[in-house]
Amino acid sequence: MRTTTLDPMSLNDVTDLENAPFILEGEGDSAIKIYFETEKNRDEYLEMEIHGAGDLSGLKQIFDDMADNPNTGSIN
C-alpha cells in the first residue's frame, strides 16, 4: 500500500498522522492511504464527483461523430 500525507484538498502536508482523518482508495498493493488535515477536507473529497461519472452523452456524441469522420486522426 502507498501512503500520501499531502492533503489533496489543501495541498498541505499532514504531520499529525496519529490523529489525522484518512481514507483508503483501492485494494491490495495498489491501494493508497490518503491523509487529510481536517475531517471537512476529507468529507469534501468524498463528495467530489468522479471524472466521467456524470452524464457524458454530449461527449459520447463528439466521439461518435469523429469515428464517422473520414479525417479522423488528421491534424489538418
MOHU-V332610 format. One record per residue. RES is the residue in one small letter. PHI is phi in whole degrees, -180 to 180 (999 if undefined). PSI is psi as a letter, one per 30 degrees, with the letter a starting at -180 (999 if undefined). OMEGA is omega in whole degrees, 0 to 359 (999 if undefined). Layout:
res:phi:psi:omega
RES:PHI:PSI:OMEGA
RES:PHI:PSI:OMEGA
This chain:
res:phi:psi:omega
m:999:k:175
r:-94:l:180
t:-132:k:173
t:-125:k:178
t:-104:g:177
l:-89:j:180
d:-61:j:184
p:-69:f:180
m:-90:e:183
s:-99:f:185
l:63:g:175
n:-100:k:177
d:-78:k:179
v:-88:k:184
t:-108:f:181
d:-94:i:185
l:-68:f:179
e:-64:e:185
n:-114:f:184
a:-79:k:174
p:-70:l:180
f:-152:l:172
i:-135:l:173
l:-112:k:177
e:-110:k:178
g:86:a:182
e:-140:l:175
g:62:b:182
d:-64:f:182
s:-90:g:179
a:-69:l:176
i:-134:k:177
k:-99:j:184
i:-111:k:178
y:-93:k:179
f:-127:l:177
e:-68:e:184
t:-137:l:175
e:-66:e:177
k:-60:e:179
n:-62:e:179
r:-62:e:181
d:-64:e:178
e:-63:e:178
y:-62:e:182
l:-68:f:180
e:-85:f:181
m:-65:k:177
e:-74:k:179
i:-72:k:179
h:-54:k:179
g:91:f:182
a:-86:f:182
g:-85:a:179
d:-76:j:183
l:-109:g:183
s:-61:e:178
g:-64:e:179
l:-66:e:178
k:-60:e:180
q:-63:e:178
i:-61:e:179
f:-65:e:178
d:-63:e:179
d:-63:e:180
m:-68:e:179
a:-65:e:180
d:-91:f:183
n:-82:k:180
p:-67:f:181
n:-96:g:181
t:-54:k:180
g:94:f:180
s:-83:k:176
i:-96:f:181
n:-95:999:999
